[in-house]
């Protein structure tokens, strides 16, 4: 007999947080679930902790992957094992309120919703901030616009999704690890006929405000991951809807990313800049696009004329700034 809910938790290098996450699941007021732990070849004690919970409670199941494949692939592995009517994704360094599953599930079946959202807490080192999503009055186009703009968090973890949605929509799981939640959530929202909302903060998201590494190779990897996932999102939306309905938000999102690509010489690629939604150049000089005028001008050159050389002046200025600060000891 199938369970009502499959909880999928990718696990990698989170041994200091994993007990808190799994204990919050054991404390649920709703018991008809299975919890699939996907050990993504974690090098710490996470595999052992996963096995301990599987021995403690029959509802916990463990997948031990032979090599690390990243978050999207781990979620896909959990989904392939899932035997339930609804899917809930949880990140292994977060935790949930004791009544989260009960409230989300009861909302889903009360209105035959394909997807249910809830509010959440952002957990900062010294404070907890409640984030209200309040999507109950938003139509699908507006919801997609809010997701693309970033005004709504695209994370999959505060969203209960009907399993049937995966089957009918043939959901694509990205192999790239940044913006992967936006890839998933855009598809869920598009295919869902009815979306519900629970007006309660039920999920605790541990906010990580780490800065991007100065390692050029890592920056390049992050940019390429973003590029491929944005490329998919734009292609998905262009094939299925009039993308003009979500302008100028989509162009603002793409242009912000293109400015990010231009920041370092290692990631300037005129062909990529031009090929990623070329229509975005129409909104470069829109007053609502928050960017410096000089940056907007160089961005226009880069994506309209395939010229990136003007940015070399910024490389020179950065070198001068570094020399002054570190060699001459001035700030």
N, C-alpha and C positions, 0 to 999 in steps of 0.2 A: 504494500500500500504506500502511495506517495505521501511525502510530508507536505505541509502547507508552504513552508518557507525554506529556501536554501540560502544560507549565509556563506559568502565566499570571501576568504581572507588570504591575500598573498602575504607571505612572511619572508622577510630578508633583513638581517642585521638589526633586529629590534628586541633583543632579549631583555633589555631593561624595561620595556613597555608591554611586552606580550602578555604577561600574567594579568595586568590590569584590563587589557582588552578582552581576553578570554573569560575572565571572571565576570565581566559585565554581561556577557552572553549567558553564562550559567545562571545569572540572577534574574533572567527574564521572567515576567509574569505569564508569558505565552510559551508553551513548551513544545508545540508541534513543529519543530524545525530540525534541519540538519546543518551542521557547521563544517564546511570544507576548508581545511587549512592547506594552503599550497606553499610548501617549503621550496623556495626558489633557489635551492642549493646554498642556503645560508651557511657561512663559515663559522658562526658562533654556536651558542647553545640552543638556538631556536628549534632545530630539528628534534632535539631531545624533549624540549618543553611541549612541542606539538604532540609527540607520542604519549607524553604523560597525560595530557587532557583526553586523548583518544582512549586510553586505558581507563580513565576515570568516568567517562560518559560516552555511551554508545552512539550518541548523536554527533560526536566529533569524528571526522574522518581526515586522514592525512594523505597528501600527495607529496612524495619526495622526488623532486626533479633532479636529474643527473647533472644538469648544468644550469647556470643562471641565464634566464631568457628575458628578464624584465617584467615590469608590472602588467602590461596588456596581455602578454602571453600567459602569465600566471593566472590572470582572471579567466582567460579562455579555457585553460586546463580545468579550473574549478567548475566552470559552466558545463563542460563536457561530462563531468561526473554528476552534476546536479539532478535530483529526482524530485522536483517540486513544482508547484503552481506559480510561485513567485520567487524572484531573485533579489537578494540584498547584498550589496558589496560593502565591506568595511575595511578600512586601512588598519594595519596591525599596531600602529602607534597611537591609535585613537580609542575611544570607548563610547558606549551608548547608555542611555537612561534605561532603568529596569522595565519600563512599559513601552519602549520604542516599538518592538515588533508587534505587540498586541494592538497598539493604536494605529500603526501603519496598515496592518492586515485588515482590521475591522473597517477602516476607511475604504480600503480597496474593494472589499466585497459589498459594502453598503451601497456603493454607486456603480459597481461593475467597472471600476477604473482600471485602465491599462498601466497606469503609472501614478504613484503617490509621492509627493514631496513633503518634507517637514522643515521646520526651522532648526537652527543648530547653534552651538556655542563655539566661538573661537577661543582656544585656550592659549593665552600668552603666559610668559614666565611668572608674572605677578598679578595677573588679572584674567577674568573670564568675561567675554563679550558676547551677548546674545545677538544673533543675526536673524532678522525676520525676512523670509523670502516673499511671502504674500503674493502668490501667483494666481489666486482663485478667480480673478476677473480678467486674466490675460488670455487673448486668443493665441493660436499657434504661431502666427507670424510675429506677433509682438514678443512672445516667449523666445523664439529663435533670435530675434533682434537683441533682446536683453542678454542672451547667452553669448552671442558673438561680440557684443560690446564689452563684456566683462562685468556689467552691472549686476548680473546674477552669476553666482558661482556655478561652474559647470561640473563640479565633482559628482561622481556617481554615488557617493556614500550616504547621502541624505534622500535617496530616491529608491522606493520599492517598485520593482518592474515585473510585470506579468511575463512569465516564461514564454508564452505564446508570441509575444512581441519579437523575441529573438528568432523564432522559427519563421514567422511570416515576413519579417523585415530583412532576413538574411544579414544580420548585423555584422559589419566589418570591424575586426579588431586590429588596430594598428600594431606594427612591430617597432614603432618609435615611442620613446618614453616621456616625451614632453607634449603637453596639450592632448594627451590621450583621452582624458576625461571629456574634453570638449568634443572630440571625435565620437565618443560613445553617446553622450547625452544629446547631441544634435540629432543623431539617428533615432534615439528613443522617442524624442519629442515629435519628430516628423511622423513616425509610424503610429504613435499612440492616438487612438480616437478620443479617449477621455483621460484627462489628467486631474487628479485630486490633490488636495492640500490639507495637511494637519497643522493647525495653528498652535504648535507647541515646539519648543526646542528640545529635541530628543537625541541629538548626536553631539559628541564632543570632539571637535577637530583641533588637533595640536598644531597651532600655527607656527610655521618655520619661516623666519624672515632672513634666511642666510643670503649673503651676497654672492654674486656669480664669481666663480674662481677666476684668477688672473691667468691661469694656464690656457694658452691660446688653443691647444688641441681640445680642451674641454669646452671652451666657448664655441669652437667650430662645431663640435658634436651637438651641443645644445641648439645651435642655430639650424643645423641640418635636420634635427628631430622636429623642431618647430616648423621648418619649411615644408617637410613632407606631410605633416599632419594638416597644416593650413591648406596645402595643395589639395588634399583629399576633401576637406570641408567645403572649399569653394567649388570643386567639381561636383560634389554630392548635391549642393544647393542649386547650382546652375542647371542640373539635369531635372530637378524635381519642382522647382518653383521659379517665380519671377524674382530674381535676386534684387531687382530695383526696389522691391517691397521692404528690404532690410537695409537700404542705404539711408544715410551715409555711414552707418555704424560699421558695415563690413569693410568699407574702404579705409575708415579710420584705423580699424584693427590691423589691416594689411600694411598700411603706411607706417604705423608705429613699428611693426616688425621689420619693415624694410630699412627704417632708420637705424634699428638695432644691427642689422646686417652691415651697414656702412661704417659702424664705429671702429672696426679693426680691419686692417688690410688683408688679413687672412680670410675674411668672410665676405669680401666684396666680390660679387659675381654678377656682372651686368646681365647675363642671360637669365639667371634666376630671378633677379630683380624685375626684369621685363616680363618674364613668362608668368609670374605669380599674379594673377588677376590684373591685367594691364589697365582695366578701366579705373583702377584706384587713383590714377593720376588726376582724374577729374576733380577730386576732392582734396588735393594737396593744399590748396590755398583757401579752403573753407575756414572761416573764422572759428568754427567749433573744433577744428583739428588742432589740438594743443601741442604745438611744436614751434621752435624758433624759426623766424623767417628765412635765415640763411640756410638752415637745415632743410627747410621745405624746398628752397631753390635747388640745392644740390641733389635732393631726392628726385626732383623733376628731371634734372639732367640725367640722372642714373637710370630711371625707368622709362623715360621717353626717348632719350637719345643714346642710351647705352654708354654713357660716359661716367666713369667713377673717379677719374684722375683728380678732380678738384679736391677730393678728400685728403689727398696727400699733404696738403697744407696743415691739416689737423695732426697728422703724424709728426710733422716737424715741430709744431707748437707743443705737443705732448713731450717730445724729446727735450726741448728747451726747458719746459716746466720741470721735468725730472732732473735735469742738470742743475738748475737753480736750487731746487729743494734738497737734493741729495749730495751734490758735489760741493756747492758753495755754502750749504747749510742754511739757506734762506727759505722762507715760506711765502 
